[in-house]
Every structure is written in C-alpha cells, then in structure tokens.
Amino acid sequence: MGYIQIPILAKYSLDKDGGFNFSAGPYIGILVSASDSAGSVSSSCNTIDIGLAFGVGYQLGSGLGFGVRYNLGLTDIFKSYTTTDTSTGVPISVTQPGYGKNGVIAISVSYMFGMGK
C-alpha cells in the first residue's frame, strides 16, 4: 500500500539552539496504490486514512537533525462489504465490517539551514 501522508504537527524544543524536540498531531493519508500478488486491491480499500503522529528528535547546533516518529492510523484500511450465499437455496447475507489499521515508524535525517552560523 502506498500513501501520501500530510501531517499537521506541533513541535516543542527543549532548547532554542538545538537539542531534544518532541512533536505530535494529526495526519491525513491519501491512498495512491494498493496491490497484492494477484494485482490491484485498491477497490476494496478506503482511500483516506486519518491518524495521529508522535515523534522525538535531536537537533545539533550545526543544523543536522535526527528523528523518529510513529503514525497511528485511526480509520479502517479495508472497506466493509456484504456477500450473499445462495448455496443452501435460502439467500443468507453476511456483512464483513471494515478492518485493519495503519501503523508506520518513520526515521528521518534533516538539515536546518542557518543554524551553524
């Protein structure tokens, strides 16, 4: 599954010149593609994923930074669907509720221009 995620995070730094920082906030993910060994499964997936992101990082005084973030999906990945079994002669409808949630660990390396002056 491939998503484009758009996070809206608040970031708190312990020191204005670098050091540890923490971030948290919501994100929205837009499904770009979904496939398995049999081909595309995009039609059985929800196209929007909404969740929460939490992260911690460290910013060096030179501008180089490192971070790790966890994205916790709150919406179901797969859509609910209903099937009808007529093999017994009496139609029986069975509904499968939506299921599956995304969970992503992201590791980042960054550089903030203008810090090393």
C-alpha positions as CSV (number, residue, x, y, z in Angstrom):
1,M,0.0,0.0,0.0
2,G,1.3,3.4,-0.9
3,Y,0.0,6.6,0.8
4,I,0.8,10.3,0.6
5,Q,0.6,11.5,4.2
6,I,0.1,15.1,5.2
7,P,1.0,15.7,8.9
8,I,0.0,18.8,10.9
9,L,2.4,18.6,13.8
10,A,3.1,20.8,16.8
11,K,6.8,20.7,17.7
12,Y,8.3,21.6,21.1
13,S,12.1,22.0,21.5
14,L,13.7,21.9,24.9
15,D,16.4,24.4,23.8
16,K,16.2,27.1,21.1
17,D,19.7,26.3,19.8
18,G,19.1,22.6,19.2
19,G,18.8,19.6,21.5
20,F,15.8,17.3,22.0
21,N,12.4,18.1,20.5
22,F,9.0,16.4,20.6
23,S,6.2,16.6,18.0
24,A,2.6,15.4,17.9
25,G,-0.5,16.0,15.9
26,P,-3.0,14.6,13.3
27,Y,-2.3,13.4,9.8
28,I,-4.3,12.6,6.7
29,G,-3.2,9.9,4.3
30,I,-4.4,9.6,0.7
31,L,-4.1,6.1,-0.9
32,V,-2.1,6.1,-4.0
33,S,-1.9,2.4,-4.7
34,A,-2.7,-1.0,-3.1
35,S,-1.8,-4.4,-4.6
36,D,-1.0,-7.9,-3.6
37,S,0.4,-10.9,-5.6
38,A,-2.9,-11.2,-7.5
39,G,-2.9,-7.5,-8.6
40,S,-4.6,-4.3,-7.5
41,V,-6.8,-4.3,-4.4
42,S,-7.4,-0.5,-4.4
43,S,-11.2,-1.0,-4.9
44,S,-11.5,-2.8,-1.6
45,C,-9.6,-0.1,0.3
46,N,-10.7,3.2,1.8
47,T,-8.9,6.0,0.0
48,I,-8.4,8.2,3.1
49,D,-6.5,7.3,6.3
50,I,-6.7,9.6,9.3
51,G,-4.5,9.2,12.3
52,L,-2.2,10.6,15.0
53,A,1.6,11.1,14.8
54,F,4.0,11.2,17.7
55,G,7.8,11.9,17.4
56,V,11.0,12.7,19.1
57,G,14.2,14.1,17.6
58,Y,17.5,15.7,18.3
59,Q,18.8,18.8,16.5
60,L,22.6,19.5,16.6
61,G,23.8,23.1,16.7
62,S,25.3,22.6,13.3
63,G,21.8,22.2,11.8
64,L,21.9,18.4,11.4
65,G,18.9,16.7,12.9
66,F,17.7,13.1,13.6
67,G,14.2,12.0,14.4
68,V,11.8,9.0,14.8
69,R,8.0,9.2,14.5
70,Y,5.2,6.8,14.9
71,N,2.0,7.2,12.9
72,L,-1.1,5.5,14.4
73,G,-3.9,5.0,12.0
74,L,-7.4,5.5,13.3
75,T,-9.5,4.6,10.3
76,D,-10.1,1.1,8.8
77,I,-7.9,0.3,5.7
78,F,-10.3,-2.1,4.1
79,K,-14.0,-1.3,3.4
80,S,-16.9,-3.2,4.8
81,Y,-18.7,-5.4,2.3
82,T,-21.8,-7.7,2.2
83,T,-21.9,-11.1,0.4
84,T,-24.9,-13.3,-0.2
85,D,-24.7,-17.1,0.0
86,T,-27.4,-19.0,-2.1
87,S,-25.8,-22.5,-1.9
88,T,-28.5,-23.7,0.5
89,G,-31.4,-22.4,-1.5
90,V,-32.1,-19.7,1.0
91,P,-30.2,-16.5,0.5
92,I,-28.1,-15.5,3.5
93,S,-26.4,-12.1,3.6
94,V,-23.2,-11.8,5.6
95,T,-21.6,-8.4,6.3
96,Q,-17.8,-8.2,6.9
97,P,-17.1,-4.9,8.7
98,G,-14.2,-2.8,7.8
99,Y,-10.9,-3.8,9.3
100,G,-7.1,-3.1,9.5
101,K,-5.3,0.0,10.7
102,N,-2.1,1.5,9.5
103,G,0.9,1.8,11.8
104,V,4.1,3.4,10.5
105,I,7.5,4.0,12.0
106,A,9.4,6.8,10.2
107,I,13.1,7.6,10.7
108,S,14.4,11.0,9.4
109,V,17.7,12.8,8.9
110,S,17.3,16.6,8.3
111,Y,19.4,19.7,7.9
112,M,18.1,23.2,9.1
113,F,19.8,25.9,7.1
114,G,21.1,28.9,9.0
115,M,21.7,27.2,12.4
116,G,25.5,26.7,12.1
117,K,26.3,30.5,11.9
